[in-house]
Amino acid sequence: MSDFEVRAGTRYGFFTDTTICIGCKACEVACKEWNQVPDKSLGFTGTSYDNTASLGADTWRHVAFVEQPATELAGFRFLMSSDVCKHCTSAACLEVCPTGAIFTTEFQTIGVQDDICNGCGYCVTACPFGVIERRESDGGAWKCTLCYDRLRGAKQPACAQACPTDSIQFGPLDELRRRGARRLEDVAAAGVAGARLYGHDEDDGVGGSGAFFLLLDEPEVYGLPPDPVTPTRHLWSMWRSAAVAAGGLALALGGAFLGGNGG
């Protein structure tokens, strides 16, 4: 995709079709080069071709390699998927940030202002995906910003630009969701068992993701939580229940006090 118009007020995101990911890691390299992410994870883990292991402050794109053993029906296969921050609708990292360092952009993505971050780490513990992390060198929290600076310059994110197979697709989120649903139908019609969309449901525990995936197996196989939930999503109902309980206790105590005086 070449340069294009990006409209403020429209929600943008990623659709990652893992069925056509070839594990080339071009997205990882492009992300590090454009965003000047420290290049610390160059050694293999010893368990697979995965040399970055997980997302973090120094890995904003992570290509997972999952080798599945041979079965009676088929030989072994590699499952590959380029993981990234989900840019949640109900973003826990944003909700717990005490300084306003984490914010919603005009493109409805989740950005981080490193010069405002105080390194408290609340966002790290709140993220249900384990995406955001504090960087050892400066103590600040870092994650994918969906190349906010590129969006403002009418360019798609570096990872999507570099992907040679269009496994990583960028665009208006509503359009991507329709595209993902059609792609799932095609994959299922081709007889691929186990295919599913992950992060596509707007009624899930994070209110839907700004980055969703077509997977060929259970989310756990790719290292993804099966039912992610924003920890603060039910905070209001918890406070309301606590207030009701406190009110009931106050009435009970008041009644006991009055009853005691009457006796």
Secondary structure as GFF3:
##gff-version 3
##sequence-region A 1 263
A	DSSP	beta_strand	12	17	.	.	.	ID=ss1
A	DSSP	three_ten_helix	18	20	.	.	.	ID=ss2
A	DSSP	alpha_helix	26	35	.	.	.	ID=ss3
A	DSSP	beta_strand	62	68	.	.	.	ID=ss4
A	DSSP	beta_strand	77	83	.	.	.	ID=ss5
A	DSSP	alpha_helix	92	96	.	.	.	ID=ss6
A	DSSP	beta_strand	102	104	.	.	.	ID=ss7
A	DSSP	beta_strand	110	112	.	.	.	ID=ss8
A	DSSP	alpha_helix	122	126	.	.	.	ID=ss9
A	DSSP	beta_strand	133	134	.	.	.	ID=ss10
A	DSSP	beta_strand	141	142	.	.	.	ID=ss11
A	DSSP	alpha_helix	148	152	.	.	.	ID=ss12
A	DSSP	alpha_helix	158	162	.	.	.	ID=ss13
A	DSSP	beta_strand	168	172	.	.	.	ID=ss14
A	DSSP	alpha_helix	173	189	.	.	.	ID=ss15
A	DSSP	beta_strand	196	198	.	.	.	ID=ss16
A	DSSP	beta_strand	211	215	.	.	.	ID=ss17
A	DSSP	three_ten_helix	219	222	.	.	.	ID=ss18
A	DSSP	alpha_helix	235	262	.	.	.	ID=ss19
###
